[in-house]
Every structure is written in C-alpha cells, then in structure tokens.
C-alpha cells in the first residue's frame, strides 16, 4: 500500500504565505516525479508545479516567481512554498507522485486526499 498525505493548508490573507507538505509512505521502491495540482470550485483540476527526482522543476505561469517546489528524496516528501498569495490561488491542493511500488511491474500515479487553501481578507 502506498499513501500520500498532504498538510499545511489553511486560511491566509492576500499577500501572505503558506507551505504545503506531501509525504509518501508505504511499500515504495522508487519515486519519480512529484507534483502539486489544484482545483477551484467549478473549475477543472490544473497542474501547479512539478519536480523530478533529479530536481528539475516546472511551474504554471500564474505561480512563477511566487511558488517554489522542492523535495527531500530521502524522506519521499515534497513541499511547495507559496508566497504573495492571491484570492485566485484559493483551491483544494492535491499532491501527485509517480511511484514504483513493491510487488509492482510498472510505474503508477498516486494522489493525496487534498488540502484546502483559502486566500481571503
């Protein structure tokens, strides 16, 4: 069994900061790419940022310069530091990871349960 657990969401004022964490645990042999997605009410889930096992990062244009994604490979944990938050960043944030689990013959995508981020005054 593989689990992804997010933490760090909450309510913050515009211009504020939050740091989200995503910890992968269970029968994991290897973690490849990890990423953050978000889904606002009435909208489709969108990719926010990704980071490979080698540290290559990618961001959606709307968060470039404000969000920083990182990971600790030894802990199978990913983070995103979100600064200068805007009301339009309000969404449920989900973490995703491509993992090769024990007793598996292929990579598979796993998702966390989501954590709410609300940016409001």
Protein Blocks (a to p, Z undefined) as FASTA:
>chain_A
ZZdddehiacddehiacddddddedjdfbdcbdddddddehiacddfbdcdfkopacddf
klgokaccdddfklopacdddehiafklgccdddddddddehiabdcddddebiaddddZ
Z
